[in-house]
Amino acid sequence: MIALPLIPGFRTKFGRPSGTCAERTAAALAKRQTFGRVLAAGQSVHCLRGRLWLTAEARDIVLREGERFTAGARTRLLIEALEDSVVGG
């Protein structure tokens, strides 16, 4: 799981096919706020609200609400909120 700054009291549970649940964290980002992360292969960043600009290994990606980026290999990631947003991982 990606360690993101937490929104106090905000935890989202994602159901798994086996019936178990995995807890994920979410973080609120103000417009133009940035932070960096390193993702392992298979880890994802989700745009839960707003729009996010990701720079991943010299590639730019814009995520809109409901979209996600999944790393195919270990990836250094810079995330910037293009508007007030919520990012999950």
Backbone torsions as a table, in degrees:
resi	resn	phi	psi	omega
1	MET	NA	145.5	179.2
2	ILE	-81.0	133.3	176.8
3	ALA	-86.4	109.5	179.2
4	LEU	-115.3	154.1	173.0
5	PRO	-59.8	133.7	-175.3
6	LEU	-86.6	146.4	165.9
7	ILE	-85.2	121.9	-177.5
8	PRO	-51.7	126.3	177.2
9	GLY	77.8	3.6	-177.0
10	PHE	-102.7	110.1	173.3
11	ARG	-134.3	134.6	178.6
12	THR	-114.8	134.7	177.4
13	LYS	-104.8	130.1	178.5
14	PHE	-107.4	121.2	178.9
15	GLY	-69.3	147.5	176.4
16	ARG	-114.3	155.1	-178.2
17	PRO	-55.4	-30.1	-178.6
18	SER	-74.9	-7.7	-179.1
19	GLY	97.1	-8.8	177.3
20	THR	-83.7	165.5	179.0
21	CYS	-122.3	145.1	174.3
22	ALA	-115.4	131.6	178.2
23	GLU	-83.9	137.6	176.9
24	ARG	-122.8	160.2	179.4
25	THR	-110.5	161.6	179.3
26	ALA	-137.0	153.8	178.8
27	ALA	-137.1	138.4	174.9
28	ALA	-87.3	134.4	176.5
29	LEU	-122.6	130.7	174.8
30	ALA	-77.4	157.2	178.0
31	LYS	-50.0	131.3	179.6
32	ARG	74.8	-1.2	176.7
33	GLN	-71.2	140.9	-178.1
34	THR	-128.5	156.2	166.8
35	PHE	-159.3	159.0	-178.1
36	GLY	-114.8	152.6	178.6
37	ARG	-147.0	156.2	169.4
38	VAL	-111.3	124.0	178.9
39	LEU	-102.7	138.6	171.6
40	ALA	-81.4	162.3	176.8
41	ALA	-54.1	131.4	178.7
42	GLY	91.0	-14.0	177.7
43	GLN	-78.0	150.9	-175.3
44	SER	-126.1	157.5	168.6
45	VAL	-122.2	131.2	-177.1
46	HIS	-114.6	137.5	171.9
47	CYS	-92.7	104.9	-177.5
48	LEU	-85.6	-26.5	177.6
49	ARG	-158.6	143.8	176.5
50	GLY	88.4	-149.6	177.9
51	ARG	-139.5	137.7	-179.1
52	LEU	-122.5	141.8	173.6
53	TRP	-108.4	119.1	178.9
54	LEU	-107.8	136.5	169.4
55	THR	-115.5	115.7	-176.4
56	ALA	-124.2	108.3	178.0
57	GLU	49.3	53.8	177.0
58	ALA	67.6	19.6	176.4
59	ARG	-120.1	130.8	179.7
60	ASP	-99.1	137.4	-177.9
61	ILE	-138.2	134.5	173.8
62	VAL	-108.0	125.4	176.5
63	LEU	-106.3	133.8	173.9
64	ARG	-103.9	167.8	-179.3
65	GLU	-48.0	128.8	177.9
66	GLY	91.6	-9.7	-179.7
67	GLU	-94.6	160.1	179.5
68	ARG	-141.2	156.9	173.2
69	PHE	-117.1	129.6	176.9
70	THR	-118.0	127.4	-178.7
71	ALA	-73.7	131.4	176.7
72	GLY	-82.9	-24.4	178.5
73	ALA	-147.3	174.4	177.1
74	ARG	-54.7	127.5	-172.0
75	THR	-137.4	131.1	170.0
76	ARG	-83.2	132.0	-172.3
77	LEU	-130.4	132.6	171.1
78	LEU	-111.9	128.1	-177.5
79	ILE	-116.2	129.1	175.2
80	GLU	-127.4	134.2	176.1
81	ALA	-81.4	122.4	176.9
82	LEU	-80.6	-16.2	174.5
83	GLU	-155.3	173.8	176.7
84	ASP	-55.9	127.9	-170.0
85	SER	-142.6	166.5	170.9
86	VAL	-127.6	127.1	-179.9
87	VAL	-114.5	139.4	177.7
88	GLY	-125.0	159.4	179.7
89	GLY	-147.4	NA	NA
